Amino acid sequence: MRITGIEPDIVTYNCLIKGYCDLHRSEDGLKLIAEMPSKGCLPDKVSYYTVMVYLCKEKKIEEVKQLMKSMVSDSTLIPDQVTYNTLIHTLSKHGCADDALNFLREAENKGFHIDKVGYSAIVHSFCKEGRMDEAKSLVSNMYSRGCIPDVVTYTSIINGFCRTRKIDEAKKMLQQMYKHGCKPNTVSYTALLNGLCHNGKSLEAWEMIKVSEEHWWTPNAITYSAVMHGLRREGKLSAACELIREMVEKGFFPTPVEINQLIQSLCWNKEVVEAKLFLQECLNKGCAVNVVNFTTVIHGFCQTGDLEAALSMLDDMYLSNKHPDAVTYTALVDALGKKGRLDMASELIVKMLNKGLDPTPVTYRTVIHRYCQWGRVDDMLKLLEKMLARQPFGTVYNQVIEKLCAFGNLEEADKLLGEVLRTASKVDANTCHVLMESYLTKGVALSAYKVACRMFSRNLIPDLKLCEKVSKKLMLEGKLVEADNLMIRLVERGIQQNEMHSEVSCYSKLKS
């Protein structure tokens, strides 16, 4: 800029100072302020405020005080009411209520008037920390200073009492608002109702909504949502559904997340039919119902074993123009597989693929688990080929082998080992170890030895501890040649890996 004849002005410097603070380099910002006078550009209050705000966020109070002194000594800028208001609000926002209060007292001692907004910020900070005595004391001090608390200040106190489970105190504060001519608003009542709900008094909160018109306040969507969640948490699901109906009548629509939470609670309570009816009612009244809501009900029917109802809900989704996703299909496939209805499960997977949906890792795991459970390995492999053509999944055969081992079908697992050893990765080595362990458990050490040999041929080194187990078993069975060969191959690889020497030494002692 200077080379081209353009001198940076105060705005230029302030932008650079803010940039330093944004990058947590306040020291560089302070150096820039110190250099500005020599560059012919004196820092202004914005220059100092920018760094002060950053220091307040970092809770570096002593540095803030030192910077205020520098304002006066270096730049002849006197901290004014704006300075103190900035400090009070920033410190309060970042949990430094005591420091904010000290600056408030300092400002008042200098003759500055801190309004109720500044006081309210500190009150709110005290309430967030649960320091209700200090908050109440500060409100009383506001009256003595001629600064009348407004609805925001009182609401902070009410919310603070509710957070500390002092519901009776919160109710008293609401009454005190009326006595001092400060009318509670919807936010004030919502804070109290939320406190009631978190303290197991959701029915009382609902009653307060019913008589809201008598007290000249109007519940909003947040109010209804708070009470609905309270009723749901307390297991009063019928009341929660009724509240949703009332909410919709008032023109407030629950979000899909709120609908899903209530549906989920009904399903957990084995009231899946009621969940379905509630979902349909929400849909009819124009609520924003999505695929997750339908899937939750479908999963609920699957959990109760009512597969026909679950499949019927799948059809309802298409009729309602809510297209199922891979999660929906996976839930149904798992439920069908659990009952052994694998042909129907296969049809659903094919249908899912034809609709352009990619199978997820959970879909793969579900198919593998259920088909291995029923011993339908060939059918599973055919289905997996179709799925892999749509969405590749690198460890699919690893999972198949490990699952077959879990179900004791080692013969089929061994047949698939070639598919795994094509890549010869660390994951493949782990799969081989699972198969070796399974052979050892069944007492077939020779088969475990053959797996280890196949690993060597693919430049994979079997686990040393596992090989030791195989060798011991082979020796007990009189297969000394194989036991010797296994350890010799380990020694050949162990020449390059010192950690193998101790294992080979132990083996030599065992053999002798």
N, C-alpha and C positions, 0 to 999 in steps of 0.2 A: 504493500500500500504506500509506504513512504517513498520507495523508489519511483513510483509513478506520480508522486506529488500529492498523495491523499493522506492526510493526518488522521489517525484513529481518534474518535471522539469518545465521550463518556459511555455512550450506548455500546460502542465496540468493546470497550474494556469490560463493561458489566456482563456482556454476553460471554466473554472469555472467562470471567470469574465464575459465572454460573456453570460453565462447562467443566472447570476444574472441580467444583463442588459436586457436580453430578458424577464425576469419576472418582469421588472420595479423595481428592487431592486439595484439601482446604489449605494446606501449607503453601502450595503454589499460588492459590488465590490471594492469600495474605501477602505474599511476596509481591504480587502484581499491584496490590493496593499501595504497598510501600514505595514501589517504583513509579507510580503514576505521576506524582508531583514533578519529578525530574524530567518526565516526558512532556510536561506542559499541560497535563490534564488532571485536575484535582478529583479525587473520588467523591461521590455523593453518598447520600444515605442508602440508596439502593445497593451500592457497592458493599457497604457494611452489612446491610440487612441480609443480603444473599448468603454471606458467610455465617452470620449469626444464626440464621434459620438452620443451616447445615449443622453447625455446632450444637444447636438445641436438639436436633434429631439424634445426634451422637451422644447426647447427655454430657457434654463437656462444658459444664457451667462456669468453671473458673476461667476458661478461655473466652467465654462470652463476656464475662465481666471485664477481662483485660481488654477485649476489643472495644467495649463501650468507652473505656478510658482513652484508648487510642483515638477514637472518634473526636474526642474533645481536644486532646493534646496535639495530634498530628494534623487534623483537618478542621479544627474549630467547629465541628458539627455537634450540636447539643442534642442528646437523646430526648425525644419528645414523646407525646402520648402515643403516636403511631409506633414508635420503637417499642414501648412497653407492651402495647397491645399485641404486636407481632410476637414478642417473646412469650407472653402469657399464653397465647393460643397455641403456639408451636410446642411449648413445653407440656401443656396440658394434654395435647393430642398424643404425645409420645410418652405418657406415663410419668411425668415429673411434676406432680401436683404441688409438692412442697416447694420446689424451686420456683414454680409459677406463682405461688402465693407470696413468696418472698419478694419477687419482682413487683407484684401488685401492691404490697405494702410500701415498697420503695417508691413506686410511682405516686401513690396517694400522699406520702410524706413530702413529695416534691410539689404537691398541689395539682397533680393531674387527676382527672376524673375517669375512673374505669367504669364503664357501663355494665349493665346486667349481662351482656353477651360475654364479656371477659370473666365475670364471676361464674356464669353458668358453665363456661369451659372448665374451670377448676373444679366446680361441684361435680360435673360429669366425670372428671378424671378420678376424683375421690370415690365416687360411686362404683366406677369400673374396678377399683382396687378393693371394694368392699369396706371402705373406711367411712361408714355411715355417720358416725358421731362427728367426725370432722366436717362432713358434708352438711349436716344439720346446723352445726355451729356457724359455718360460713353463710348459710342462708339467713340465720338470725342476725349475723353481722351486716348483711346486706340491708336489712330494715333499718338498723341503727345508722347506716351511712346514707339513708334516703334513697337507696337503690332497690326498688320493689321487684322481687322475683317474678318472672313471667312463666307462662305455661311450659316453656322448654326446661327451665330450671326445676320446676316441680316434677315434671315428667322424669327427669334424670333421677331425682330422689326416689320416686315411686319404683322405677326400674331397678335402682340399686337395692332397695328393700326386698324386692321380689327375688333378685339374684342371690341375696343372702338368706332367703327363705323366711323373711319377717313379713308375712302377708298382712298381719293385723296392723303393723306399722304403716304399710303401704296404703291400706284402706283409710287409716287416720289422716295420712297426708293428702289423700284425695278429698276428704271432708274439709281439711284445712284450706285447700285451694278455694272452695266455695266461700269459706268464712272471710278470706282475704280478697274476695271479689275477682278471683282468677278462675275462669270457667275451664274445666278440663275438656280437652278435645279428644278426638278419636285415638290419637297416639297415646294419650294418657291412659285411657280405658284399655287400649290394647295391651299396654305394658302390664297393667294389673291382671287382665285376663290371662295373659301368657304366664304370669307368675302363679296364678291359681292352677293352671293346667300342669305346670311343672311340679306342683306340690300335691297332685292327686285330687284336685277339686274342679275337675272339668265340667261336671254337671252344674256347679255353682256359676262357673263362667258362662255356660250356655244360658242359664237363667238371666244373667246380666244382659246378654244380647237381646233376649226376648223383651226386656223392659227398657231397652235403650232409648226408645222414643219418649218415654216418660221423663228421662233425664236429659233430653235434648242433645243427644249425640247419635251419630250414625256409624255403625260398623262398616268396615271396608273389607276388601278381599283378604288382607293380612290378618285382620281380626278373626274372620271365619276360619282361615287356615290354621291359626294358632289353636283355636278351640277344637277343630276337627282332629288335629294331631294329638291333642291331649286326650280326647275321647278314645282315639285309636290305641294310644299307648296303654290306657287303662282297660282295654278289652271291651269297651262299650261300643261295639261295631255298629249295632242297629241305630244307636243315637248318632254316631258319626255319619252314617248314610243319610239319616234324616236331616242332619245339619247341612250336608252337601245340597240336598234338594232345596232347602230353605235358601241357601246361598245362591243357587242358580235362579230361583224366583226373584231374588233381589237384584239380579243382573250381574252377579259375580261368578265367573266360571273357574273351577279348579283347573290346575295345570295337569298335563299327563302324568307328571311325577307324583303329584298328590293323589290322583286317581289310582295310580299303580300301588302306592303305599297302602291305601285302604283295601284294594283288591288283594294284595299280598297278605295282609292281616287276615282277611276273610278266608283265604285259602289255607293259611297256617292253622286256622281254627276249624278246618274241615268243612267250611261253609262255602264250598265251591259253586254250588247252584246259585246261592245268593250273590256270589261274586259275579257270576255270569249275568244275572238279572240286573245287578247294579251297573255293570259295564254297558249293557244294552240301553238302560235308562239314560246314562250319561250321553251315549251316542245319539239317542233320539232327541235329547234336549240341546244338542248342538255343542257339547263340550269337545275339547280337542283330544280325542282318543287316538292313540297311535298303536303301532304294531307291538310294542312292548306290553301294553295293557292286555291285548289279546293273548300274547304269548304267556303271560303270567297266569291267565285263566286256564289255558291249555295245559301248562305245567301242573297246575292244581289238579285238574282232572287226571293227568298221568299219575300223580302221586297217590291219588285215591284208587287207581286202577280202573277208572271208567274211561276206557280207550275210545269207545264209540262216541261219547260226548266230546272227547278231545278232538277226534277226527271231524266231528260235526262243526266244532268251532273253527277248524281250518277252512271249511267251506264257507262259514259265516264271514270269515275275513275277506275272502274274495268278493262276496256279495256286498260287503261294506266298503269295497275298494281300498282295503288295507292289506297290502301285499306281505305275506310272511317272509321272514328272512331266514338265514341259515340257522339261527338260534332256535326259531320255531320248529323247523324241520328236525333239528338234532334232538330236541326234547321228545318229539313224537317217535323218532327212530329208537331212542333209548328205551322208551316205555314199551314199544312193540317188541324190541329185542329182549327185554326182561321177561316178557310172556312167551318168548319163543316164536313170535310171529315174524320171522325174518324175511319171508317173501314180501309181505306188506311193507316192511322196513326198507327192503331193497327198492321197491316201487317208488317209495317216497324220495329216496336218495336220487333216483333217476329223474323223477319229476323236478326235484330241486335243481339238478344240473341242467335240465332242459330249459328251466326258467332263467338261466344265466347266473345262478347263485354259486359262489365259490364255497366249497366245504372249508370249515375252520379246523384248526388243530383239535378242538373238542369233538368235532364231527368225526374226524379220523379215529380218535381214541374211543369214541362211543361204538363205532362200527367194529373196530378191532376187538374190543372187550366182549361185545355181545355175540359176535360170530365165533370167537374162540371159546366162549362159555358153552356154546352148544355144539362145538366140534365141526362147524361148517366151514372148514378152511378153504376148500376149493371155491365155494361160492363167495367167500370173503375176498379172495384174491382177484376174482373176476370183477367184483364191485369196486375194489380199490383201484384197479386199472382204469376204470371209467372216471373215478374221482381224480386220479393223478393226471389224467389227460386234461382235466379242467383246471386243477390247481396242484402243482407239484408240491411234494412234502418230503424233504430229504430223509427223515428218520422213520419213515413209515414202516419199513421192514424191520428195523430195530425194535420198534414197538410191538410188531407182530410176534417176533421171536421171543421177546421178553414176556409177552402175555401168554404165549403157548407154553413157555416154561412154567409160568405161574399156575397154569391149569394142568401141568404134567404131561403135555403132549410133545415130548422131546423129539420124537421121530419127525414130525412135521416141522418143528423148529430147525432141526438139522438140515432138512431139505432146502430151507430158505437161507441158510448161512451164506451161500454163494452170492445172493443178492446184496447182502450186507458188506461182504468183504471186497466188493468192487471199488469202494472208495477208500478203505483202509484208514479210517480216521480214529480219533480218540473215542468217539461215541461208539464206533463199531467194536473197538476193543472192549469197552464196557459190556456190550451186548454178548460178546464171546465169553466174557467172564461169567455172566449170568447163566449161559448155557453150560459152561463147565461146572459151575456150582450145582446146577440142577442134576447133571450126570453124577456128580459125586454124592449128592443126597440120595439118589436112587442106587448107588453102589456100582455104577458103571464107569470105573476109572479109565478104562481103555478108550471109551468114547470121548471122555474129557481130554485125554492125551491127544487124540486125533484132532480135536478142535484147536488145541495149542499148536500142533504141527501146521495146521492151515493158517493160523495167525503168523507163524514164522515165515511161511511162504509168501505172505503179503507184507513182510517187513514190519509186523506188529509184534511187540514183546509182551508176552503174557505176564500177569501179575506174579511176582516172585513167591509171595506167601501161598498163593493158590497153586502154583506149580509144585511147591514143596508138599502140599496136601496130596496132589495127584501122584507124585513120586512115591510117597509113603504107601499110598493105597496100592500102587502097581507092585511095589516090592512085597507087600503082604500077599498079593495074589500070585507071586512068583514070576511076574513079568519084568525081570531085571533088565533085559535089553532095552525095553521101552523106557524104563526109569532112567537108565544110563544115558540113553539118547536125548531125553528131555533135558537133563542137567548139562550134557555136553553142549547142546544148542544154546542153553542159557550162558554157559561159559564163553562160547564163541561170541555172543553178543556182549557179554559182560566184560570182555577185554577192553571195550571202549567206555564202560560205565563202572567206576570204582565201587559204587554202592552195591553192586552184585557180589563182590568178593566175600562179604560176610556170610551171605546166604549159601554160596557154594562151599565155603569152609564148613558150615553147619551140616550140609548134605554129606560131605566127605566123612565127617565124624560118624554120622548116622549110618552110612554104608559100612564103615569099618567095624 
